[in-house]
Amino acid sequence: MVTALFAARTHRLEIAGVIATATVAAFLGTSLGYVLGRSAGLALIARFGGYVGLSPARRRLGQYLFLRHGAKIVFFGRFVAFLRAFEGILAGLNSMPARRFLLFNLLGAVAWTSSFGLGAYSFGRAFVHLSRPIGLAAVVLVAIALIAAVIYVRRKEQALQREADAALIGSLDPPPA
């Protein structure tokens, strides 16, 4: 998203390239998770699953859900922050067929990066148009605030100076030499 905003603001990057790069990265990252889940997932879950609340009953439930809705989980899981991080591992752990996983992983990566990338890019372009009047208003407000701060400090300084003069007896200046 940040790169899409940068592309909209500076026009140094093409949004199509940003989305394509993000799609490849998302696809490869989730695919790597799938390989990890497929190769070591069962051993890791058997050993550490209890620490994160994955009882045998919950593991069976997960397996059942992947059997019935695995493609939907992989596709729509991209749009859910917590699930996005684990969908590949869970697909591999639950032995989702590799071809089916790769297809829905790719489709989900394209849909997710396109929607978020284009959304951020559109927001960035709209912000550029709004930033000029908002920026001018901000400069005026900052100038007014600075003037008010200078006046406040000068008034406070004079009052504090009177208090100091009344409270301190004698001069702090060194005696003449």
Secondary structure by P-SEA (a helix, b strand, c coil): caaaaaaaacccccaaaaaaaaaaaaaaaaaaaaaaaaccaaaaaaaccccccccaaaaaaaaaaaaccaaaaaaaccccccccccaaaaaaaacccaaaaaaaaaaaaaaaaaaaaaaaaaaaaaaaaaaaaaaaaaaaaaaaaaaaaaaaaaaaaaaaaaaaaaacccccccccc
